[in-house]
Amino acid sequence: MALPKLNDRMLDIIMTARSVVSQLDLDKALTMALKKVLEITKARAGSIVLYSAKTATMRIHAHKGFSRDFISNREWKVRRGGLRRAF
């Protein structure tokens, strides 16, 4: 990758990081971060899922490119040995 193009990409990432850290709403911040990651990787779909030790669950906090059926169940229990999710 050419140096000017790399510099432009780094500047773009830094500007996105500034926008994300200035955001007080976690889901909005994660959505902004996911959008940039999908743009950089040229992926059509992705998600950010966080674990809650308090409830022992995983929850989708940001997503793009998935069907309504897939994201309709945004939270699921974690079980020993892995995740269990009903699709």
MODELLER restraints for C-alpha pairs under 7 A, 6 or more apart:
rsr = mdl.restraints
at = mdl.atoms
rsr.add(forms.Gaussian(group=physical.xy_distance, feature=features.Distance(at['CA:20:A'], at['CA:29:A']), mean=4.85, stdev=0.5))
rsr.add(forms.Gaussian(group=physical.xy_distance, feature=features.Distance(at['CA:20:A'], at['CA:32:A']), mean=6.45, stdev=0.5))
rsr.add(forms.Gaussian(group=physical.xy_distance, feature=features.Distance(at['CA:20:A'], at['CA:33:A']), mean=6.73, stdev=0.5))
rsr.add(forms.Gaussian(group=physical.xy_distance, feature=features.Distance(at['CA:23:A'], at['CA:29:A']), mean=5.66, stdev=0.5))
rsr.add(forms.Gaussian(group=physical.xy_distance, feature=features.Distance(at['CA:27:A'], at['CA:61:A']), mean=5.53, stdev=0.5))
rsr.add(forms.Gaussian(group=physical.xy_distance, feature=features.Distance(at['CA:27:A'], at['CA:62:A']), mean=6.30, stdev=0.5))
rsr.add(forms.Gaussian(group=physical.xy_distance, feature=features.Distance(at['CA:30:A'], at['CA:61:A']), mean=6.98, stdev=0.5))
rsr.add(forms.Gaussian(group=physical.xy_distance, feature=features.Distance(at['CA:30:A'], at['CA:62:A']), mean=5.88, stdev=0.5))
rsr.add(forms.Gaussian(group=physical.xy_distance, feature=features.Distance(at['CA:31:A'], at['CA:62:A']), mean=4.97, stdev=0.5))
rsr.add(forms.Gaussian(group=physical.xy_distance, feature=features.Distance(at['CA:34:A'], at['CA:47:A']), mean=6.97, stdev=0.5))
rsr.add(forms.Gaussian(group=physical.xy_distance, feature=features.Distance(at['CA:34:A'], at['CA:62:A']), mean=6.98, stdev=0.5))
rsr.add(forms.Gaussian(group=physical.xy_distance, feature=features.Distance(at['CA:38:A'], at['CA:44:A']), mean=6.75, stdev=0.5))
rsr.add(forms.Gaussian(group=physical.xy_distance, feature=features.Distance(at['CA:44:A'], at['CA:65:A']), mean=6.01, stdev=0.5))
rsr.add(forms.Gaussian(group=physical.xy_distance, feature=features.Distance(at['CA:45:A'], at['CA:64:A']), mean=5.27, stdev=0.5))
rsr.add(forms.Gaussian(group=physical.xy_distance, feature=features.Distance(at['CA:45:A'], at['CA:65:A']), mean=4.23, stdev=0.5))
rsr.add(forms.Gaussian(group=physical.xy_distance, feature=features.Distance(at['CA:45:A'], at['CA:66:A']), mean=6.39, stdev=0.5))
rsr.add(forms.Gaussian(group=physical.xy_distance, feature=features.Distance(at['CA:46:A'], at['CA:63:A']), mean=5.74, stdev=0.5))
rsr.add(forms.Gaussian(group=physical.xy_distance, feature=features.Distance(at['CA:46:A'], at['CA:64:A']), mean=5.61, stdev=0.5))
rsr.add(forms.Gaussian(group=physical.xy_distance, feature=features.Distance(at['CA:46:A'], at['CA:65:A']), mean=6.68, stdev=0.5))
rsr.add(forms.Gaussian(group=physical.xy_distance, feature=features.Distance(at['CA:47:A'], at['CA:60:A']), mean=6.86, stdev=0.5))
rsr.add(forms.Gaussian(group=physical.xy_distance, feature=features.Distance(at['CA:47:A'], at['CA:62:A']), mean=5.43, stdev=0.5))
rsr.add(forms.Gaussian(group=physical.xy_distance, feature=features.Distance(at['CA:47:A'], at['CA:63:A']), mean=4.13, stdev=0.5))
rsr.add(forms.Gaussian(group=physical.xy_distance, feature=features.Distance(at['CA:47:A'], at['CA:64:A']), mean=6.46, stdev=0.5))
rsr.add(forms.Gaussian(group=physical.xy_distance, feature=features.Distance(at['CA:48:A'], at['CA:60:A']), mean=5.96, stdev=0.5))
rsr.add(forms.Gaussian(group=physical.xy_distance, feature=features.Distance(at['CA:48:A'], at['CA:61:A']), mean=5.82, stdev=0.5))
rsr.add(forms.Gaussian(group=physical.xy_distance, feature=features.Distance(at['CA:48:A'], at['CA:62:A']), mean=5.15, stdev=0.5))
rsr.add(forms.Gaussian(group=physical.xy_distance, feature=features.Distance(at['CA:48:A'], at['CA:63:A']), mean=6.45, stdev=0.5))
rsr.add(forms.Gaussian(group=physical.xy_distance, feature=features.Distance(at['CA:49:A'], at['CA:58:A']), mean=6.35, stdev=0.5))
rsr.add(forms.Gaussian(group=physical.xy_distance, feature=features.Distance(at['CA:49:A'], at['CA:59:A']), mean=5.35, stdev=0.5))
rsr.add(forms.Gaussian(group=physical.xy_distance, feature=features.Distance(at['CA:49:A'], at['CA:60:A']), mean=4.35, stdev=0.5))
rsr.add(forms.Gaussian(group=physical.xy_distance, feature=features.Distance(at['CA:49:A'], at['CA:61:A']), mean=5.75, stdev=0.5))
rsr.add(forms.Gaussian(group=physical.xy_distance, feature=features.Distance(at['CA:50:A'], at['CA:58:A']), mean=5.55, stdev=0.5))
rsr.add(forms.Gaussian(group=physical.xy_distance, feature=features.Distance(at['CA:50:A'], at['CA:59:A']), mean=5.52, stdev=0.5))
rsr.add(forms.Gaussian(group=physical.xy_distance, feature=features.Distance(at['CA:50:A'], at['CA:60:A']), mean=6.61, stdev=0.5))
rsr.add(forms.Gaussian(group=physical.xy_distance, feature=features.Distance(at['CA:50:A'], at['CA:61:A']), mean=6.97, stdev=0.5))
rsr.add(forms.Gaussian(group=physical.xy_distance, feature=features.Distance(at['CA:51:A'], at['CA:57:A']), mean=5.81, stdev=0.5))
rsr.add(forms.Gaussian(group=physical.xy_distance, feature=features.Distance(at['CA:51:A'], at['CA:58:A']), mean=4.44, stdev=0.5))
rsr.add(forms.Gaussian(group=physical.xy_distance, feature=features.Distance(at['CA:51:A'], at['CA:59:A']), mean=6.55, stdev=0.5))
rsr.add(forms.Gaussian(group=physical.xy_distance, feature=features.Distance(at['CA:52:A'], at['CA:58:A']), mean=6.30, stdev=0.5))
rsr.add(forms.Gaussian(group=physical.xy_distance, feature=features.Distance(at['CA:56:A'], at['CA:77:A']), mean=6.05, stdev=0.5))
rsr.add(forms.Gaussian(group=physical.xy_distance, feature=features.Distance(at['CA:56:A'], at['CA:78:A']), mean=5.77, stdev=0.5))
rsr.add(forms.Gaussian(group=physical.xy_distance, feature=features.Distance(at['CA:57:A'], at['CA:75:A']), mean=6.54, stdev=0.5))
rsr.add(forms.Gaussian(group=physical.xy_distance, feature=features.Distance(at['CA:57:A'], at['CA:76:A']), mean=5.39, stdev=0.5))
rsr.add(forms.Gaussian(group=physical.xy_distance, feature=features.Distance(at['CA:57:A'], at['CA:77:A']), mean=4.35, stdev=0.5))
rsr.add(forms.Gaussian(group=physical.xy_distance, feature=features.Distance(at['CA:57:A'], at['CA:78:A']), mean=5.33, stdev=0.5))
rsr.add(forms.Gaussian(group=physical.xy_distance, feature=features.Distance(at['CA:58:A'], at['CA:75:A']), mean=5.55, stdev=0.5))
rsr.add(forms.Gaussian(group=physical.xy_distance, feature=features.Distance(at['CA:58:A'], at['CA:76:A']), mean=5.48, stdev=0.5))
rsr.add(forms.Gaussian(group=physical.xy_distance, feature=features.Distance(at['CA:58:A'], at['CA:77:A']), mean=6.42, stdev=0.5))
rsr.add(forms.Gaussian(group=physical.xy_distance, feature=features.Distance(at['CA:58:A'], at['CA:78:A']), mean=6.69, stdev=0.5))
rsr.add(forms.Gaussian(group=physical.xy_distance, feature=features.Distance(at['CA:59:A'], at['CA:74:A']), mean=5.47, stdev=0.5))
rsr.add(forms.Gaussian(group=physical.xy_distance, feature=features.Distance(at['CA:59:A'], at['CA:75:A']), mean=4.22, stdev=0.5))
rsr.add(forms.Gaussian(group=physical.xy_distance, feature=features.Distance(at['CA:59:A'], at['CA:76:A']), mean=6.62, stdev=0.5))
rsr.add(forms.Gaussian(group=physical.xy_distance, feature=features.Distance(at['CA:60:A'], at['CA:74:A']), mean=5.12, stdev=0.5))
rsr.add(forms.Gaussian(group=physical.xy_distance, feature=features.Distance(at['CA:60:A'], at['CA:75:A']), mean=6.45, stdev=0.5))
rsr.add(forms.Gaussian(group=physical.xy_distance, feature=features.Distance(at['CA:70:A'], at['CA:87:A']), mean=6.65, stdev=0.5))
rsr.add(forms.Gaussian(group=physical.xy_distance, feature=features.Distance(at['CA:76:A'], at['CA:84:A']), mean=6.96, stdev=0.5))
rsr.add(forms.Gaussian(group=physical.xy_distance, feature=features.Distance(at['CA:76:A'], at['CA:85:A']), mean=5.87, stdev=0.5))
rsr.add(forms.Gaussian(group=physical.xy_distance, feature=features.Distance(at['CA:77:A'], at['CA:84:A']), mean=6.56, stdev=0.5))
rsr.add(forms.Gaussian(group=physical.xy_distance, feature=features.Distance(at['CA:78:A'], at['CA:84:A']), mean=6.26, stdev=0.5))
